């Protein structure tokens, strides 16, 4: 029995994203830390060492 062809392949998409980010961060490891810091600021995540652990204070 033949199945229908996939319209969207999420596994392939995630592999492509992972490969792209790996290449980007291998050339510049500091860039990964900068990107992560931007994400933390955008979504109000704090490290365990910060005194402001809760966003809902």
C-alpha positions as CSV (number, residue, x, y, z in Angstrom):
1,X,0.0,0.0,0.0
2,X,1.4,3.4,-1.0
3,X,1.1,6.3,1.4
4,X,0.6,9.9,0.6
5,X,3.6,12.1,0.1
6,X,4.4,14.4,3.0
7,X,3.5,18.0,2.5
8,X,5.6,19.2,5.4
9,X,8.6,17.2,6.9
10,X,9.2,18.6,10.4
11,X,12.1,16.2,11.1
12,X,13.9,17.5,8.1
13,X,13.2,21.1,9.0
14,X,14.7,20.6,12.5
15,X,17.8,18.9,11.1
16,X,18.3,21.8,8.8
17,X,18.0,24.3,11.6
18,X,20.3,22.3,13.8
19,X,22.9,22.1,11.1
20,X,22.7,25.8,10.3
21,X,23.1,26.7,14.0
22,X,26.0,24.3,14.4
23,X,27.9,25.9,11.5
24,X,27.2,29.4,12.8
25,X,28.3,28.7,16.4
26,X,31.4,26.6,15.5
27,X,32.9,29.6,13.7
28,X,32.0,32.0,16.5
29,X,31.3,30.4,20.0
30,X,30.8,33.8,21.6
31,X,27.9,34.4,19.3
32,X,26.0,31.5,20.9
33,X,26.3,33.1,24.3
34,X,25.2,36.5,23.0
35,X,22.2,34.9,21.3
36,X,21.3,33.0,24.5
37,X,21.5,36.2,26.5
38,X,19.2,38.0,24.1
39,X,16.7,35.1,24.5
40,X,16.9,35.3,28.3
41,X,16.2,39.1,28.2
42,X,13.4,38.8,25.7
43,X,11.5,36.1,27.7
44,X,12.6,37.3,31.1
45,X,14.6,34.2,32.1
46,X,17.1,34.5,34.8
47,X,19.9,32.3,36.0
48,X,19.7,30.6,39.4
49,X,22.4,33.0,40.6
50,X,20.2,36.0,40.0
51,X,18.3,37.4,42.8
52,X,15.3,38.0,40.6
53,X,14.3,34.4,39.9
54,X,10.6,35.1,39.5
55,X,9.1,37.1,36.6
56,X,5.9,37.6,38.6
57,X,7.3,39.6,41.5
